[in-house]
Amino acid sequence: MKSISSDGKVNSAIVIDSAGNGVSTLRSIVESGRYFITILDENQIKDVRKFKNIRKPEEYKYGNAKLTECVVEIKDSKEKNYIFECRGVIIDWKKGNKTVAVTTIPKKIINESLVVKSYFDRWPCQELQFKSMKSGASIYRIVGYGKKEIVDEKMQDKRKKLEKSIEAIRFELKEVIDDLEKCKLKRDQLCDNERKLKEQTTIKEGKRVGDADILLALEECNRKIKSIDREINNIKKPHKEEFEKLKKWEKESSRIQGKEHVYVADVELDQLMTCFRMSFANLYSFFLSQCLNNEKMEIQTLIQSFFMLSGTITETETERIIKLTRNEKEPEMMEKLSIGLNVLNSWNINSVSKKKYIFCFNGNR
């Protein structure tokens, strides 16, 4: 991501996948004077104790989700007791999933919706370089025309079996689960209290700074939470296998949620449309390689900048003249197209009725 401020300075932010967002990496980016945007993985967001200064949720402007501003505290595994603090955006997707984006870009520069959009828009930009390395056109999403939704009976049966298994094992562990819920309720209350205390402190150079009484209260909260965690583990221990099964089944049930239906395609229509798109891609590749000197360009850009230009067609006894309207907002693209049109004209292309095709911009002929 790059932007140019009013003073001409280029501001950039590194967008990192969750696989490479270790605290040491994030710290080095901050120390270099640059911003970052990344996503915490599933294991990193399990502990609610990482989040503080939680604001009211707002609608995501570019998708179906609720976004909640917060501050995230992450411990550096390579440096004991070092706390890294940064801005966070909790993403509650309406499908039921939860994600957390973290960034060092201040809210006055970019709001929470743009933080999330910037992360999920990163892939098309990154993939361009790989597409450019390929000698041919990249074709994708060319199937599925005339699709119809039908019931997937196998998936429905699988979901029903999972629900029965989960219900049975929960009934078997009812008393144990009730005890766990009581422990979790106490833990949640302590975590809320701890969060309020943390909000009264600040992080300076990786260390928590604040009033001595508040720091002591935080230590006491931490001790009690660890005590409850040990109690939870002791309750689960005699039923380890059952809880592992329950976790596995609930995860699988969540995974197949909403997958009770599948789509079938109209094969004949699908083949026709696929053939059309492949033929169009071949023409597009030929135009780039032969008329634009092997220019690398996305098909979407080619369509929007070249093929969707308006124009007029004039016919004489010997010529068919195609005059395109120049898009003044894209002077560089128009210059490239002008070169391509000159190449097309040099081939002396004739129609079936022996009329010569002439390509040009309005006002050039």
N, C-alpha and C positions, 0 to 999 in steps of 0.2 A: 504494500500500500504506500502511495506517495501523494503528497499534496504540496502546493506552493502557496505560502502565505503572502500577505500584501507587501511585505518587505523583500520579496524575492527569495526567501529562504525555503529550501526543500525540506519538508518534514516527512519522515518515513516511519513505518511501523512494521515489525516482523510478525507474520502470522505463522504460528507454530502448531503442528499437529500434537495431539495429547501424548504421543509416544516420545516426544522429545522435550517435554516441558519440566524437566527437573529444576529444583529450586536454584541449584548452582548455575544452570543455564540462564534462568530468568534474571538472576542477580548480575551476571556478566553483561546481559543486554542493557539493563538499567545503568550499570556503571559506564557503558559505552555511550550513554546519552541518547539512546533510542527507545522507542516505545515497542510494546508487544501486545498481541492478542492470542490467546490460546484457550483450550477447553480442558477442564479437569476430567479425568477418566472416572469410571464407575467406583473404583476403590477409593479415590480421593474425595468423593463427596458423601461417603457413608457417615462420617462423623460430623454431626451438626455443630460441634464445638468450634469448628473452623470459622464459622460465620458470625458476624456482628454488624451493628448499625444497619439492621434490615429495614428497608423502606416499604411503602405500600406498593403492591403489584400494579403494573400497567400492561395494556395490550401491546403485543408485538405488532408493529406496523407492517411487517413483511411476511407474516405467517400466522398460523393458529397456535398461539402460545401466550402465556402470561410472563412478564419479565419483572424481576424484583432486584432493585439495586441493593448492594451490601458491601461490606469490607471483608476480605478473606485473609486469614492468618494461616500460613503454611510453614511447617518446620523443615529446616534443611537437614536431610539425613547424613550429609557429609560433614556437617559442623554442629556438634551437639548444642542444644538449647538456642540455636539461632532461629529467630522468627522473621519470616518474610511476609510483609503486609502489602496488599494491593487491592485495587477496585475489583468487585465481582458483580456478575449479573446472573441470578438464578433463573433458569429457563424451565418453566413448567409447561411442557407440550400438552395440548388437549387430548392427544392420543394416550396419555398416561405416563410417558417417559419424563425423566428429569435430567437436566444437564446444567453445568455451571461454566460460564465464560469468565475469564479473568483477563485484566488488561491494566496497563499503567497510563493509558490515555485519559486525561481528565474529562469529566462530564461536560465542561464548558466547551470542549472541542468537539466531542462526539457523544451523542446520547446512547442509551442502552440498546435501542433497536438497531442502530447502525453498527454497534459493537458486534452484535450477533450476526447481522447480515454480512459484515466484512469477513467474519470467520468462515461462514458457509459459502461465500462467493470465491474463496481462495482457489479452489481446485481448477476452475476453467482457465484461470491465468497461469497456473503452474503447468497445466497440460499442454499449453500452446507450444512450448519448446519441444516437447516430445512429438507432437503432430508434425512440426516443421522438419524433424529428422527423417520422416517417412517419405519414400519416393512416390508413393501413390496417395490417393485420397482416403481419408478415414471415414468409413461408413458405420453408423450406429443408429439404433432406434429405427430400424426400417421395417419392422414387422409388427403385426398386431392390428391390421386394418379390418374393420367389420367385426370387431370382437364382441362377444356376448358373455354375460355373467351367468355362471351355472353353479349349483351347489356342489361342494367337494365333500362327498359322503364319508370318505376315509378320514378327512381332517375333523369332521364333526364327531365321528365315533371316537377318535383319539382324544378330543377335548372332553367328551362325556366321561370316558374312562379315567382321565386325569382328575376331573372334578370329583368323581366317586372315590378315587384313591386318596385325594387330599382330604376330603370330608371324613373318610374312615380313620386316617391316621391322626387327624385333629381330634376326633372323638376319643381315640385311644389315649391321647396325650392331654386331654382336657384339663385335668388338675394341674399338670406341670405347666401348661400354657398360661393358666390363670395366675400361677405364682410368678411366671416370667413377666406377665403384663403388669403386675403390681410393682415389680422391681423396675421395669421400664418407665412406669409412671413417676416413681421417685427420681429416677435418673433424669428424665425430661425436666422435672421441676428444678433439679440442681443445675442442669445445663442452662436453663433460662436465667437463673440467678447468676451463674458464672458469666454469661454473655453480658448482662447488665453491668457487672463489675469490670469486665474487659473494656467496655465502652467508656469507662472513666479513666482508662490508662492510655498511654501512647507507646508506640514502638520506635525506638531510636537505636540505629546501628545494630538491629537484630535483637535488642534487649527490651523487655517491658519496663516502662518507667511510670511511676505513679505514687500516690499516697501510701505510706507504710501500712496503714490499717487495711486498705483495699488489697494490697499485695498479699497480706496475711490471709484475708478472707478468700482470695483466689486459691491460695495453697490449700486451705481447708476444703474448699469445694472440690478441688482436684483429688484430694485424698478420699473424700466420700464417694466420688464418682468411680474411682478405681476399686473401692471396696464393693460397690454395687456390681461392677463388671465381674469381679471375682465370684460374687454370689450367683450371678447369672450363669457363669461357666460351670459352677458346681451343681446347679440345678439341671443343666443340660447333660452333664457328663454321663450319668447312668443310661441316658437315652440317646447317645451319640448317633447311632445308626439310623434311628427313626427320624431325628432332626435333619440328618443329611439327605434322607429320602424326601422329606417334606420340602426342603430347600430346592432340591433338584426338580421335583414335580411342579412346584410353584413357578420356578424359573421357566420351565418348558411351557406351562400353561400361559404365562405372560408372553412368551415368544410367539405362540401360535394364535394369540388373540387377534380377531379380525381377519383370520385366514380361512374361514369356513367356506369361502367362495373362490372360484378360479375363473379364468377367462379362456374362451376358445375363439380362434380367429376364423374368419371366412377365408379359406385357403385360396380360392380362385382370385378374389379381390386382393388378397395379401400378395400373391405372386405378381399380379399386374402392377401394383403400386411399387413393389420392390424392384421390379424390372425398370419401371419409369425412373425411380430414384437412382438406380445404378447407372442408367444411361445418362441421366442428367449429371451425375458425378463425373462420368467419363468426359463429357463435354466441358465441364468446369475445369477439370484437370488439364485437358488439352488447351483450353484458353489461357490458363495461367502459364503453362510450360512453353507454348508456341508463340503466344501474343504478348505476354508480359515478362518474358525472359526468366522463366522459372520462379516467379514471385510466389512467396508463401502467404496464404491468406485463408481465413476461415470461410466456409461456404456461406455462413450467415452474413458476414461482412460483404462478400461478393454480391449476394442477392440484394442487400439493402442499399449498397453504394452504386452498383452498376445496373443490375437487371430490373430494378424497380423505378428507374428513371422514366419520366414521362417523355413524350415526343410525338412526332408526326411522321407519316409515310406519304411520300409523293411518287407517283408513277408517271413515266413518260413512255414513249414507244420503245425505248432501248434501255431505260434504267429504272430501278426501284430504289429511291433515296430514303434512308431512315435517318431522321434528324432527332437527336436526343437533346433534352433540356438540361443544360449544365447546372449542377448543384453548387452554388457559390459558397456554401458552408463547408465544403470538402475540397478545397483547391488541390491538395496533394493527390487525392484519389482521382480527381478529374484529369490531372496530368497523366497519371498512369493509364487511365482509360483511353485518353487521346492517343497514346502510343499504341495501345492494343487495337484501336480502330484503324490506325494507319497500316498495321500489319494485315488486318482483315482485308482492307482495300487492295493491298498489294497482291493478294491471291486471285483477284478478278473472279469472284464467286458469281455464278449465274444461276438464275431460277430455271424451272422446268420450261418456261416459255422463252428462255434465252435472254431474259432481262438481267443486266448487270446490277449487283447489289452495291450501293454506296453508303458507307456509315460515316456520320459526322455529327458535330454539335450544331445547334441552331445558331445561325449567324456566320457560320464558317463556309457556307456555300450559297 
